[in-house]
Every structure is written in C-alpha cells, then in structure tokens.
Amino acid sequence: MANPTAAMLVIGDEILSGRTRDANMHYLAGELTKHGIDLKEVRIVSDDHPAIVTAVQALSKAYDTVFTSGGIGPTHDDITADCIAEAFGARIDVRDDAREILKAHYAKTGFDLNAARLRMARIPDGAALIDNPVSMAPGFTIGNVHVMAGVPQVFQAMVASVLPTLTGGAPLLSQTLRVFRGEGDIAETLAQLAEQYSDLSVGCYPFQKDGAFGANIVVRGSEGTRVDAAITQLSRDLKL
Amino acid sequence: MANPTAAMLVIGDEILSGRTRDANMHYLAGELTKHGIDLKEVRIVSDDHPAIVTAVQALSKAYDTVFTSGGIGPTHDDITADCIAEAFGARIDVRDDAREILKAHYAKTGFDLNAARLRMARIPDGAALIDNPVSMAPGFTIGNVHVMAGVPQVFQAMVASVLPTLTGGAPLLSQTLRVFRGEGDIAETLAQLAEQYSDLSVGCYPFQKDGAFGANIVVRGSEGTRVDAAITQLSRDLKL
C-alpha cells in the first residue's frame, strides 16, 4: 500500500529575499521519511494574504497532510492564522484555551499579556491546539493542515507533538553506493536496474570533489531485502 | 514601478526525502534580490513527470521569470528537459548545437559520448542554450523559463550567464536593527512604522540565544533614504 502523502508550506519574505536560509524543510523531510510519510511537494510563499490562502487550499486538497511554518507570532507581519482560517472558511478570534496558556506563561515570566501577544491566541473555530513546550504560544491543526512556528526550535518541538498523531506507512529505507565514475558511464546500468526493480526508486547524484568526479547512487524503498538485493546487484554490474 | 517577479522550481527526490539540503534556492534568492527581481514563490517537487509539467505551467503563467534547478543530467531520473518541452508543447530531441558542445568536450577529456551522455543534448525546439562553463552540458531557456542544473557549482555558473540578460528593477536594500526585547513588546511600534512607511516592508524575526531573546527587525525597500529614515525613527521610537 502506498504511504500517506504530505506537503509543506513555508511562509516568509525573509527566505525569499535570501536573508535567511530555511532550515525547517530539511528537518521535516527527514522526520517524515523516518515516519513513512512521503513529502511530495514544498512551496515557499511571501507574507501575502492571497498567496497563502491559495497555496493552503491547493496543498490541502492534493495531499493527505499539510504542514506550514512561519507567521504565527505577535507582530503585524504574522498573518498565517487569519489566512488559514479564511482558507477553511472558519471564524477566527482570540480563543479562551489559547489565552489561558499565554496568560499563565506571561504571569510566570513577568511580561505583560498585551494586545500584540494576545494575537497569538487567535485560533480558528474548530482547530485543535498544538503544544509548544519552548515558548508556549500554540500552533493549531485544522482539517488536514498543521500550522506551526517558523523559529526552528519551536518548529521542531511542534513536529514532535504532531507526528505521533499521524498514521505513517513503512519508513523509507535507503542505501547509497558512492562511485568514482562519470554519470554518463553508469547511466545505462542504472536505467536497467531501475526498470528491473520498479518497486524501488533509484537516484543518481553527481559530485565533483578535489578534481575527481563521481556520483552517489541512492536506492530507496520500504523493503530492506529488496534494497539490499538491488545494491548487491548494482555492485556486481558495475564490477566494484 | 514594481520590480519584475520570479519563481523557482526545484526538482529532486533527494531534497524531499531529506537526503540533501537544497543550496540553490538560497543562492538564487540572494542574487535576484541584488538584481532587483522579486522572488515571489518557490516550489519543490519530486522527479515526477506530471508534477513537473503542472508546476512549470502554473509558475510560468503567474510570474515574469521562472528558474528551474535539477534533473538535466544523463541518467534515467533526469526528466526535466522532456517535462519542460511538454509544458510548452514543444518537440524535443538531440539538437545539433548542444551535441557539438558535448562532442568537443568529451573529445578533449577522452570520455565516450555515449547514448546516456547524448541525452544531455536533448533540447526543446525554439529554446536558447545556457552556457555551462563548469561541465559543458548546457541548460536552456524556453519562453520565460530558464532550465538549469542542480549541482550547485553548475547552477551558480548558469545563473551568472542568465542574470545579465534579464531586466532588473531597483535592487532591494535592507537595514537590520537587532533588539533584545520580546516581540510582543515592540509589536505595536512596528505596526505603526509599517503603516507610516507603507512603501517599505517591515519584518520582525525573533531569536532566542543563550537564554536571551530578541528580534531582528528588517526594513526593506528600493529607496535608501526611505530605509534610513524608517530605521532612524524606529531607533527613536524604541528609545535605543
């Protein structure tokens, strides 16, 4: 049976302008692979209301699960929660359960729960809160969309809260063979292998290093014995 | 006048599986910002024919320029050129000009220009070649889409070939103010600044470091004097 599918939506001008290098995508990709969920598409859009709404609706429709990162803080450029609410046609306002979490947190830390911070308690009707053990302001799940923070420590903590609630498939296993030959010399062998092992994915990633060149051949699949067999045969075919 | 817009399409299972961390997006984002072209959206899709065709068509229609990275090598998983041809309804085959480039290169290096390597000379009708000074196999431009390699050194060389041919707008200038205060304490001041300087973009990016927390406030715009004025006023408003 095919694994469940997922997409990710990264929201942030700072990434599209080149100021910040996104770290959340790579992290989520690794976690989903371990959990047996196939990440099929990632989109990065700017802090722009219609762009976010359109992307969320498209991804939510096309994939089993969607993860978003970014835009749920207290400042004026944090518009994700309102966009998600609109995408699902849900009402959004400060919600009591989220307000209580923030109230308790700020009482303890001595900060003021002002209007800006209260924005972080804006949660669409019908959404379930996602626990944030790092800085308390919750994410939320509505429909098949998990809305999470952009700060990597918080994003990772929220992924850890959400993943156990999702049904995964077989974890994707992979083995890599590193060969110091040109891609063009091994391409035919690889094409034959890919055809013979059509249940596996055979990828070839060239590199150039210190004047030498070669390729990492990666065989991926959910059955370890099949991946083993393909790699063994490949070593033999390439006379390694 | 608004700057030209751009989108990027990254093609590669290795990025979606978490095996490789994409470097090209961050590089392109920085180069486009310097050149006065606004990167508005990035999509990452797997080595899947319909997914690539659909994404290219959508981005080509929505933005002034599209850059793709990945999937133009000699192996069976390199399907980008054929997908782009399909997206534009163009015929694709080995083209003489591209074959000559490869022939000269492999004659010099002593490798065989076999069937696999010849795949890299498959160029859609009507496309213009993009120079590849690193490993010779060319990229190509068709319509408003620039098709480039995934290997970072080659990608960067191709960006350097393409960028001077594009009309840029005013480079996006930015200044950053680093403050050690909670986002929630400065949010109201920032919202007022963003409203007053509606021609600029005011972003707030929180961080936590060694127990202290704060935020980088980034003001972006194409007019240096306006960015200066906003940052000066912000320092005053925040009593820095």
Interface residues (C-beta under 8 A of the other chain):
Chain A: D13 E14 I15 L16 S17 G18 R19 T20 R21 D22 M25 H26 Y27 L28 A29 G30 E31 L32 T33 D38 L39 K40 E41 V42 R43 I44 V45 S46 D47 D48 A51 G73 P74 T75 H76 D77 F111 D112 N114 A115 A116 R117 R119 V134 S135 V151 Q153 L172 S174 G182 E183 G184 D185 I186 A187 E188 L190 A191 A194 S201 V202 G203 C204 Y205 P206 F207 Q208 V218 R220
Chain B: D13 E14 I15 L16 S17 G18 R19 T20 R21 D22 M25 H26 Y27 L28 A29 G30 E31 L32 T33 D38 L39 K40 E41 V42 R43 I44 V45 S46 D47 D48 A51 G73 P74 T75 H76 D77 F111 D112 N114 A115 A116 R117 R119 M120 V134 S135 V151 Q153 L172 S174 G182 E183 G184 D185 I186 A187 E188 L190 A191 A194 S201 V202 G203 C204 Y205 P206 F207 Q208 V218 R220
